[in-house]
Amino acid sequence: LFWRTWGAVIGSMADAVPPTLPELAAQVAQMKADYDEALDTCWILVCAALVFFMHAGFTMLETGCVQLKNTQNILCKNGLVVVIATICWYLVGYGLAYGEPNTEGGSFCGTSHFAGGGFLEEQANGVNRWRDWFFQWAFCATCGTIVSGAMAERTALTGFAVYVAAMTTFVYPIVVHWTWSGAGWLNNDTRTASYKDFAGSGIVHMCGGISALVGAAVVGPRQGRFAADVDQDKFVPHNVPILVLGTFILFFGWFGFNPGSSLAMKSQADAFSASMVAMNTTAGGAMGGLVTYMLDFVMTKKHSVGALCNGILAGLVGITAACGSVEPGEAFVIGGVGGLFYLAGSALARAIKVDDPIEAFAVHGCAGFWGVLAVGLFGSEEVGGNGIFHGGENSGAQLGVQLLGALMITLWSGGFAALFFVPLKAAGLLRVSEEMQTMGLDEAKHSPRRAYSMEEGQQLKG
């Protein structure tokens, strides 16, 4: 039996026709394509998970910043953002952002891939829409979360949910199509210089920050905020450790947010690019935190943990647009200036009496604007930049289109925020009553009535 089997094997090998060189080349090419797809997909899925984990950071940060009596309410808002954004991004948002352009050479919005349409057909052609949807969904949900903290402690869940649905269905996806789709009117092959925003200083953070400013202004300040006869210390963060924990979770998630935006990890060049982005991200966040902390100490003669945390976040927001096109020395500068923009935005909000409990406008709106502008100033051609400080080709046009992009994001996100928030407030769906604010939204609207198992007095003493 053994010899008969062995003879059959030898005979079949002798009869086999060896592949030709073109056939071998095709097999190797297919193996490489499969390998490349697997590497890119693993990289992007892991980074998307890190970006999603940033919601834990936002939740902890915002929870620490509000008053104890409103803890569950802000937790609920952050949870609603994720579930609402998921449904809206699936049904409409992704299609508007990354669907087929409505016109060639400067499209306004996408027109296909709604509710996952066409994903299977494109998979047959080797296009992994599932992966792209998942990664971009994490960014969409992040944009919506920025608004929740700015309007905390006095905003009705109904009105907030309506706006989150509008933002993740229409407002944010349109900005994405203008820019990241590669077919929009701000970024396409027909332009002399196209808008650049590597991971979203403008597209994500500024869009959310400007919406947060308008929302906070329309809903109005918390009861007693800015009142001369009310002790303003009641509005300070109730849980600083949770605030710091949230900050470090966000810093951690940023290593998915920025390096993951390289969107590839199949070659040495991809690995070098993502590594540079990670280094620049670290540098920007560190310098933003240090500059803010030191300047705040000079002005107040007090060591502020909140200023340090928001400075770190402002530095991270500031470097996000240029992290793939500058060297680390420039990243330190960009992050540090991001801290300055945060301090300026914080002072402006207080001056015009806009009550923003987590300073979302200052961190995301102001530092986000600086990040968009920095792309047009820094970065040499050797690292993929086109900054005017390096005299790159069409660098003046690059700076111009960065300013245009920042202006349009401001007008679009701010205009639509006003369009939704003003009627919601007029209809009584946006702001809760003064009585509810006094009682606390947890006790008035949530079950159980307290977020912590211990008594409020014990918690405050602890």
C-alpha positions as CSV (number, residue, x, y, z in Angstrom):
1,L,0.0,0.0,0.0
2,F,2.8,2.4,0.9
3,W,4.6,1.9,-2.4
4,R,1.4,2.2,-4.4
5,T,0.6,5.5,-2.7
6,W,4.1,6.8,-3.1
7,G,4.1,5.9,-6.7
8,A,0.8,7.7,-7.3
9,V,2.2,10.9,-5.7
10,I,5.4,10.7,-7.8
11,G,3.3,10.2,-10.9
12,S,1.0,13.1,-10.3
13,M,4.0,15.4,-9.7
14,A,5.6,14.2,-13.0
15,D,2.3,15.0,-14.8
16,A,1.9,18.5,-13.3
17,V,2.6,21.4,-15.5
18,P,4.9,23.9,-13.8
19,P,3.5,27.5,-13.7
20,T,4.9,30.0,-16.1
21,L,6.8,33.1,-15.0
22,P,3.8,35.4,-15.5
23,E,1.6,33.0,-13.5
24,L,4.1,33.0,-10.7
25,A,4.3,36.8,-10.8
26,A,0.5,37.0,-10.6
27,Q,0.5,34.6,-7.6
28,V,3.2,36.7,-5.8
29,A,1.3,39.9,-6.5
30,Q,-1.9,38.5,-5.1
31,M,-0.1,37.2,-2.0
32,K,1.4,40.7,-1.5
33,A,-2.0,42.4,-2.0
34,D,-3.6,40.1,0.6
35,Y,-0.7,40.7,3.0
36,D,-0.9,44.5,2.5
37,E,-4.6,44.5,3.0
38,A,-4.3,42.5,6.2
39,L,-1.6,44.8,7.6
40,D,-3.5,48.0,6.8
41,T,-6.7,46.6,8.2
42,C,-5.2,45.5,11.4
43,W,-3.5,48.9,11.9
44,I,-6.6,50.9,11.2
45,L,-9.0,48.7,13.3
46,V,-6.6,49.0,16.3
47,C,-6.3,52.7,15.9
48,A,-10.1,53.1,15.5
49,A,-10.5,51.3,18.8
50,L,-8.1,53.7,20.4
51,V,-10.1,56.7,19.0
52,F,-13.3,55.1,20.3
53,F,-11.7,54.7,23.7
54,M,-11.3,58.5,23.7
55,H,-15.0,58.6,24.6
56,A,-14.1,57.2,28.0
57,G,-11.7,60.1,28.3
58,F,-14.2,62.7,27.3
59,T,-16.7,61.1,29.7
60,M,-14.3,61.2,32.6
61,L,-13.1,64.7,31.8
62,E,-16.6,66.1,31.6
63,T,-17.8,64.2,34.6
64,G,-15.0,65.7,36.7
65,C,-15.7,69.2,35.5
66,V,-19.4,69.4,36.4
67,Q,-21.0,69.7,39.8
68,L,-21.6,66.5,41.7
69,K,-25.4,66.8,41.4
70,N,-25.2,66.6,37.6
71,T,-22.9,63.6,37.2
72,Q,-25.3,61.1,35.8
73,N,-26.7,63.6,33.3
74,I,-23.3,64.2,31.7
75,L,-22.7,60.5,31.6
76,C,-26.0,59.9,29.9
77,K,-25.2,62.6,27.3
78,N,-21.9,61.0,26.4
79,G,-23.5,57.6,26.0
80,L,-26.3,59.1,23.8
81,V,-23.7,60.7,21.5
82,V,-22.1,57.3,20.7
83,V,-25.4,55.5,20.0
84,I,-27.0,58.4,18.0
85,A,-23.9,59.0,16.0
86,T,-23.6,55.4,15.1
87,I,-27.1,55.2,13.6
88,C,-26.8,58.6,11.8
89,W,-23.4,57.8,10.4
90,Y,-24.6,54.5,9.1
91,L,-27.9,55.7,7.5
92,V,-26.7,59.0,6.0
93,G,-23.5,60.5,7.3
94,Y,-20.9,58.2,5.7
95,G,-22.6,58.5,2.3
96,L,-22.6,62.3,2.4
97,A,-18.9,62.2,3.5
98,Y,-17.4,59.5,1.3
99,G,-20.0,58.7,-1.3
100,E,-19.6,59.4,-5.0
101,P,-19.2,63.1,-5.6
102,N,-22.2,65.1,-6.7
103,T,-20.0,66.8,-9.3
104,E,-16.5,66.6,-10.7
105,G,-13.7,69.0,-9.6
106,G,-15.2,70.4,-6.5
107,S,-18.1,68.4,-5.0
108,F,-20.3,69.5,-2.2
109,C,-21.5,66.1,-0.8
110,G,-21.4,62.4,-1.5
111,T,-24.4,60.7,-3.2
112,S,-23.9,57.0,-2.5
113,H,-23.1,54.4,0.2
114,F,-26.1,55.3,2.4
115,A,-26.9,52.6,5.0
116,G,-23.9,50.5,3.8
117,G,-25.1,50.5,0.2
118,G,-22.6,49.1,-2.2
119,F,-20.1,47.9,0.4
120,L,-20.4,44.2,-0.8
121,E,-20.0,45.2,-4.4
122,E,-16.9,47.2,-3.7
123,Q,-15.5,44.3,-1.6
124,A,-15.7,42.2,-4.7
125,N,-13.4,44.7,-6.3
126,G,-10.9,44.7,-3.5
127,V,-12.2,47.9,-1.7
128,N,-12.7,47.5,2.1
129,R,-15.4,50.0,2.9
130,W,-16.2,48.2,6.2
131,R,-12.8,49.2,7.6
132,D,-13.1,52.8,6.4
133,W,-16.6,53.2,7.8
134,F,-15.5,52.0,11.2
135,F,-12.4,54.3,11.4
136,Q,-14.3,57.3,10.3
137,W,-17.3,56.6,12.5
138,A,-15.0,56.9,15.6
139,F,-14.1,60.4,14.4
140,C,-17.7,61.4,13.8
141,A,-18.8,60.4,17.2
142,T,-15.8,62.3,18.7
143,C,-17.0,65.5,17.0
144,G,-20.4,65.2,18.6
145,T,-19.0,64.6,22.1
146,I,-17.1,68.0,22.1
147,V,-20.5,69.8,22.2
148,S,-21.9,68.0,25.2
149,G,-19.4,69.3,27.8
150,A,-19.8,73.0,26.7
151,M,-23.6,72.8,27.3
152,A,-23.5,70.7,30.5
153,E,-25.6,71.2,33.6
154,R,-28.5,73.1,32.0
155,T,-29.3,71.5,28.7
156,A,-32.3,69.1,28.2
157,L,-31.5,65.7,26.9
158,T,-34.1,66.0,24.1
159,G,-32.7,69.2,22.6
160,F,-29.2,67.9,22.9
161,A,-30.1,64.6,21.2
162,V,-31.7,66.4,18.3
163,Y,-28.6,68.5,17.6
164,V,-26.3,65.5,17.9
165,A,-28.4,63.7,15.3
166,A,-28.2,66.7,13.0
167,M,-24.5,67.2,13.5
168,T,-23.5,63.5,12.8
169,T,-26.0,63.1,10.0
170,F,-25.3,66.3,8.0
171,V,-23.1,69.0,9.5
172,Y,-19.9,67.0,10.2
173,P,-20.2,64.7,7.1
174,I,-20.4,67.6,4.7
175,V,-17.2,69.1,6.1
176,V,-15.5,65.7,5.7
177,H,-16.6,65.5,2.1
178,W,-15.2,69.0,1.3
179,T,-11.8,67.9,2.7
180,W,-10.9,64.3,3.4
181,S,-12.9,62.7,0.6
182,G,-10.4,64.0,-2.0
183,A,-13.3,65.1,-4.2
184,G,-14.6,68.1,-2.3
185,W,-14.2,71.7,-3.3
186,L,-11.5,72.4,-0.7
187,N,-9.4,69.4,-1.6
188,N,-9.2,68.0,-5.1
189,D,-6.8,67.6,-8.0
190,T,-7.9,70.7,-9.8
191,R,-6.8,73.1,-7.1
192,T,-3.4,74.8,-7.1
193,A,-3.2,74.1,-3.3
194,S,-5.6,71.9,-1.5
195,Y,-6.7,72.1,2.1
196,K,-4.6,69.9,4.4
197,D,-5.6,68.6,7.8
198,F,-3.9,65.3,8.6
199,A,-6.1,64.2,11.5
200,G,-8.7,66.9,12.0
201,S,-7.7,70.0,13.9
202,G,-10.3,71.8,11.8
203,I,-12.4,69.0,10.4
204,V,-13.1,67.4,13.8
205,H,-12.0,69.7,16.6
206,M,-12.8,73.1,15.2
207,C,-16.2,71.9,13.9
208,G,-17.1,70.6,17.3
209,G,-15.6,73.6,19.2
210,I,-17.4,76.2,17.1
211,S,-20.7,74.3,17.5
212,A,-20.0,74.1,21.3
213,L,-19.5,77.9,21.4
214,V,-22.8,78.6,19.7
215,G,-24.6,76.0,21.8
216,A,-23.3,77.4,25.1
217,A,-24.2,80.9,24.0
218,V,-27.7,80.1,22.9
219,V,-28.6,77.9,25.9
220,G,-27.3,80.5,28.3
221,P,-25.1,80.2,31.4
222,R,-25.9,78.0,34.3
223,Q,-28.0,79.4,37.1
224,G,-25.9,81.8,39.0
225,R,-22.9,81.7,36.7
226,F,-21.3,85.1,36.4
227,A,-23.7,86.5,39.0
228,A,-21.9,88.9,41.5
229,D,-24.0,87.7,44.4
230,V,-23.2,83.9,43.9
231,D,-20.1,82.2,45.1
232,Q,-18.4,81.1,41.8
233,D,-16.5,78.4,43.6
234,K,-19.6,76.2,43.4
235,F,-18.9,75.8,39.6
236,V,-15.3,74.4,40.0
237,P,-14.7,70.8,39.0
238,H,-16.1,68.4,41.7
239,N,-13.7,65.6,41.0
240,V,-10.2,66.6,39.9
241,P,-8.7,63.0,39.8
242,I,-11.4,62.0,37.3
243,L,-10.6,65.1,35.2
244,V,-6.9,64.1,35.1
245,L,-7.8,60.5,34.3
246,G,-9.9,61.6,31.4
247,T,-7.1,63.8,30.1
248,F,-4.6,60.9,30.1
249,I,-7.1,58.6,28.4
250,L,-7.5,61.2,25.7
251,F,-3.8,61.6,25.4
252,F,-3.6,57.8,25.0
253,G,-6.4,57.7,22.4
254,W,-4.6,60.4,20.4
255,F,-2.0,57.8,19.4
256,G,-4.8,56.2,17.4
257,F,-6.3,59.5,16.3
258,N,-3.2,60.9,14.7
259,P,-0.9,58.0,13.7
260,G,-3.9,56.0,12.6
261,S,-4.7,58.8,10.1
262,S,-1.7,57.6,8.1
263,L,-4.3,54.9,7.0
264,A,-1.5,52.4,6.1
265,M,1.1,50.1,7.7
266,K,2.3,47.8,4.9
267,S,5.7,49.4,4.1
268,Q,8.8,50.9,5.6
269,A,7.6,54.3,4.5
270,D,4.3,53.8,6.2
271,A,6.0,52.8,9.4
272,F,8.3,55.8,9.4
273,S,5.4,58.2,8.7
274,A,3.3,56.8,11.5
275,S,6.2,56.9,13.9
276,M,7.0,60.6,13.0
277,V,3.3,61.4,13.6
278,A,3.4,59.7,17.0
279,M,6.5,61.6,18.0
280,N,5.0,65.0,16.8
281,T,1.8,64.2,18.7
282,T,3.7,63.6,21.9
283,A,5.8,66.8,21.5
284,G,2.7,69.0,20.8
285,G,0.8,67.8,23.8
286,A,3.7,68.1,26.2
287,M,4.6,71.6,25.1
288,G,1.0,72.8,25.2
289,G,0.6,71.6,28.7
290,L,3.9,73.1,29.9
291,V,3.3,76.5,28.4
292,T,-0.3,76.7,29.7
293,Y,0.6,75.6,33.2
294,M,3.5,78.1,33.5
295,L,1.6,81.1,32.1
296,D,-1.4,80.3,34.3
297,F,0.9,80.1,37.4
298,V,2.5,83.5,36.5
299,M,-1.0,85.1,36.2
300,T,-2.6,83.4,39.3
301,K,0.3,82.4,41.5
302,K,-1.5,79.0,41.9
303,H,-0.8,75.6,40.6
304,S,-3.7,74.7,38.4
305,V,-4.3,71.1,37.4
306,G,-7.1,72.1,35.2
307,A,-4.9,74.5,33.2
308,L,-2.3,71.8,32.8
309,C,-4.8,69.3,31.5
310,N,-6.5,71.7,29.1
311,G,-3.1,72.9,27.9
312,I,-2.1,69.3,27.1
313,L,-5.3,68.9,25.1
314,A,-4.9,72.2,23.4
315,G,-1.4,71.2,22.3
316,L,-2.7,67.9,21.0
317,V,-5.5,69.6,19.1
318,G,-3.0,72.2,17.7
319,I,-0.6,69.6,16.3
320,T,-3.3,67.3,14.9
321,A,-3.5,69.0,11.5
322,A,0.2,69.3,10.9
323,C,1.5,66.2,12.7
324,G,2.2,64.4,9.4
325,S,4.1,67.2,7.7
326,V,6.4,68.9,10.3
327,E,9.5,67.9,12.2
328,P,9.5,67.4,16.0
329,G,11.1,70.8,16.7
330,E,8.2,72.5,14.9
331,A,5.7,70.3,16.7
332,F,6.9,71.6,20.0
333,V,6.4,75.2,18.8
334,I,2.9,74.4,17.4
335,G,1.8,72.7,20.6
336,G,3.1,75.6,22.7
337,V,1.3,78.1,20.6
338,G,-1.8,75.9,20.8
339,G,-1.6,76.5,24.6
340,L,-1.6,80.2,24.0
341,F,-4.6,80.0,21.8
342,Y,-6.4,78.1,24.5
343,L,-5.7,80.7,27.1
344,A,-6.8,83.5,24.7
345,G,-10.1,81.6,23.9
346,S,-10.7,80.9,27.6
347,A,-10.3,84.6,28.4
348,L,-12.6,85.6,25.5
349,A,-15.4,83.2,26.6
350,R,-15.3,84.6,30.1
351,A,-15.2,88.2,28.8
352,I,-18.4,87.7,26.7
353,K,-20.0,85.6,29.5
354,V,-20.3,82.3,27.6
355,D,-20.5,79.6,30.1
356,D,-18.4,76.6,28.9
357,P,-17.8,74.2,31.8
358,I,-15.1,72.2,30.1
359,E,-13.8,75.1,27.9
360,A,-14.5,73.1,24.8
361,F,-14.4,76.3,22.6
362,A,-11.0,77.3,23.9
363,V,-9.5,73.9,23.6
364,H,-11.1,72.6,20.4
365,G,-12.2,75.7,18.6
366,C,-9.3,78.1,19.2
367,A,-6.5,75.5,19.2
368,G,-8.1,73.8,16.3
369,F,-8.0,77.1,14.3
370,W,-4.4,77.4,15.1
371,G,-3.7,73.9,14.0
372,V,-5.3,74.6,10.6
373,L,-3.2,77.7,10.2
374,A,0.0,76.0,11.3
375,V,-0.1,73.7,8.2
376,G,0.4,76.8,6.0
377,L,3.2,78.1,8.1
378,F,5.4,75.1,9.1
379,G,6.7,72.0,7.4
380,S,9.3,71.5,4.7
381,E,8.9,69.5,1.5
382,E,11.3,66.8,2.9
383,V,8.6,65.8,5.4
384,G,5.6,66.4,3.1
385,G,4.9,70.0,4.2
386,N,4.4,73.2,2.3
387,G,4.8,75.9,4.9
388,I,5.4,79.5,4.0
389,F,8.3,79.6,6.5
390,H,10.1,77.1,4.3
391,G,9.3,78.9,1.0
392,G,7.7,75.9,-0.5
393,E,6.1,75.9,-3.9
394,N,2.7,77.6,-3.8
395,S,3.1,78.0,0.0
396,G,1.2,81.3,-0.1
397,A,-1.7,79.6,-1.8
398,Q,-1.5,76.8,0.8
399,L,-1.8,79.3,3.6
400,G,-4.7,80.9,1.8
401,V,-6.6,77.7,1.4
402,Q,-6.0,76.9,5.1
403,L,-7.5,80.2,6.1
404,L,-10.4,79.6,3.7
405,G,-11.0,76.2,5.2
406,A,-11.0,77.5,8.7
407,L,-13.5,80.3,7.7
408,M,-15.9,77.9,6.0
409,I,-15.8,75.4,8.9
410,T,-16.6,78.2,11.3
411,L,-19.5,79.5,9.2
412,W,-20.9,76.1,8.4
413,S,-20.8,74.5,11.8
414,G,-21.6,77.8,13.7
415,G,-24.4,78.6,11.3
416,F,-26.1,75.3,11.5
417,A,-25.6,75.2,15.3
418,A,-27.6,78.4,15.5
419,L,-30.2,77.2,13.1
420,F,-30.9,74.2,15.3
421,F,-30.3,75.6,18.8
422,V,-32.3,78.8,18.6
423,P,-35.6,77.1,17.5
424,L,-35.0,74.4,20.1
425,K,-34.7,76.9,22.9
426,A,-37.8,78.8,21.6
427,A,-39.7,75.6,21.7
428,G,-38.7,74.9,25.3
429,L,-36.7,71.8,24.3
430,L,-33.2,73.1,25.0
431,R,-32.9,74.5,28.5
432,V,-34.1,72.9,31.8
433,S,-35.8,75.0,34.4
434,E,-34.1,76.9,37.2
435,E,-35.7,74.6,39.7
436,M,-34.2,71.6,38.1
437,Q,-30.8,73.3,38.0
438,T,-31.1,74.0,41.7
439,M,-32.1,70.5,42.6
440,G,-29.6,68.9,40.2
441,L,-30.4,67.0,37.0
442,D,-29.5,63.7,38.6
443,E,-32.2,64.0,41.2
444,A,-34.7,65.7,38.9
445,K,-34.4,63.4,35.8
446,H,-32.4,60.3,36.5
447,S,-32.7,57.0,38.3
448,P,-31.0,56.4,40.7
449,R,-31.0,59.9,42.0
450,R,-27.3,60.0,42.8
451,A,-24.3,58.9,40.7
452,Y,-22.3,57.8,43.9
453,S,-23.5,55.3,46.5
454,M,-22.3,57.5,49.4
455,E,-24.1,60.5,50.7
456,E,-23.3,63.8,49.0
457,G,-21.8,65.3,52.1
458,Q,-19.5,62.4,52.6
459,Q,-18.5,62.5,49.0
460,L,-17.6,66.2,49.2
461,K,-15.6,65.7,52.4
462,G,-13.8,62.8,50.8
